[in-house]
Amino acid sequence: MRFAHTMIRVKDIDESVRFYTDMLGMTLERKFELPGADATLAFVKDPASGMEVELTYNHDGRDYELGDAFGHLAFYVASVDETFAALKAKGVPFSLEPKTMKSGTRIMFAVDPTGYKIEFIERPEKL
């Protein structure tokens, strides 16, 4: 068995694709209309890990609540402070600016266009 991807529903497919590619450096692997489902899917991939996120936009106008069961997506970075500065310069909003945890680990949380939280963990040895 091998993990395939994580799917999240988004409010604006183009804005979400731009966020994950232009702001986070992921690559757009494929984007297509799902026949019979009135939905557009876009798969973005983290080039370092190979992990994919499926961005799903339903055309029927439903609005989704993020809920409290899903937590966040997480990425390892070489420097939380450098990543923070780069993303802030691009206008990315944050729910938690860079912080050092009691363990000594540096983290921060950005927010994507739909409202999902994205954690960044300073762990250069994981890259």
Beta strands, then each sheet from edge to edge (+ up, - down):
strand 1: 6-9
strand 2: 27-34
strand 3: 39-45
strand 4: 52-58
strand 5: 73-77
strand 6: 94-100
strand 7: 106-111
strand 8: 117-122
sheet 1: 1+ 4+ 3- 2+
sheet 2: 5+ 8+ 7- 6+
end
